[in-house]
């Protein structure tokens, strides 16, 4: 089979899935699902049961046989973020590798949300019309829910909360054994969690009405979306009627009405209660069910990387970083100037650093968020930036990329990786070098606005045999900037072997 075909495999908490897609046309050739629930108890803080590993390995070997039968030579295996959070996840990954020779790439929540957004943008016909005004993409997986808000055809915010149908189902099971009115208590539980999450959103988002695109609501998709279709639009009245029927129905009725298996019927009430609350808080106008999920997102992302789509979605990553910076009250003028200087340095120093376009994106994100630790304490704020970033789910970034950005932010100020080796060694040698190079450039960019006064608005960079000449254009006195520049330039010299030299050119002589 041609190289245009790609096999994507995903191990979830409750299933394993395979999709074989023609990347050039976007046509799905094969879709296989195994109901092996390898991590069904992880939300009770239990380890993955090793008895399930053999079943999962058998399912994966079956997937590989399908891939071989189709003649597909390009394929990848991913594992969901929820599964990677299990205490023994790395042991399970190694066991599956031993049994199948397949290496699982763990996804972050930010990656899962990002690739779903890509799939919706390219495969849901109404997407571009909906996001021209105000729209919210609600993406649910087993243990969490992501809300991405759009306005004027651009992402404005993306937030994740640790509340998903499987996690809620386990709470319901506990309530049925302990509470006289479990459904009412569960409804209150969901309301409190969503309200607590929603109060951290910007004020304007809390009052704006949205068209809602819902993904990950499998029971609703199965019931409402016609076979062979990707989406279905529900009025709020239609959803309210459906929710009312479901809330008081027996499991047997739900299995027959919604065509659910005995294993999946327990998930319908948590899904409906969660959606009901979310539609209220986002002031939903209409509900668009879309039957696209992480697996479709992964194949879409691979097609984009292969050059089969002209659309690129890095602006969503940057918009999410801007949203995080606003949340932690980063000073916007300083942030924007540092970003501009850092990117100019990156572009002009390509002969020195040999980094990738993806590294440029990471530097841009680090330039946006490097000062977020100042929200906690301006003293040694870089330590706080490192901590906050490691605890944040950043849209479109892998766990390793978040570690890189956190490290670059940690080292943008007074400390350097060489002074903090215990922390620095958490990354591979190759990534340590990337951190060092990005940190060296960000340190210089930050030094050029050390007083946060924007006294320099323009710079130029030129390479000499043993020096990097950075010419700044300003009529102001730059004593503090010269001092900060010379101090921070020492690490640049250590990394690149060239000494940065600051020269000033007056704008008005």
Beta strands, then each sheet from edge to edge (+ up, - down):
strand 1: 5-11
strand 2: 16-22
strand 3: 27-34
strand 4: 75-79
strand 5: 104-106
strand 6: 134-140
strand 7: 145-151
strand 8: 154-161
strand 9: 210-215
strand 10: 231-234
strand 11: 284-290
strand 12: 458-463
strand 13: 467-473
strand 14: 499-505
sheet 1: 3+ 2- 1+ 4+ 5+
sheet 2: 8+ 7- 6+ 9+ 11+ 10-
sheet 3: 12+ 13- 14-
end
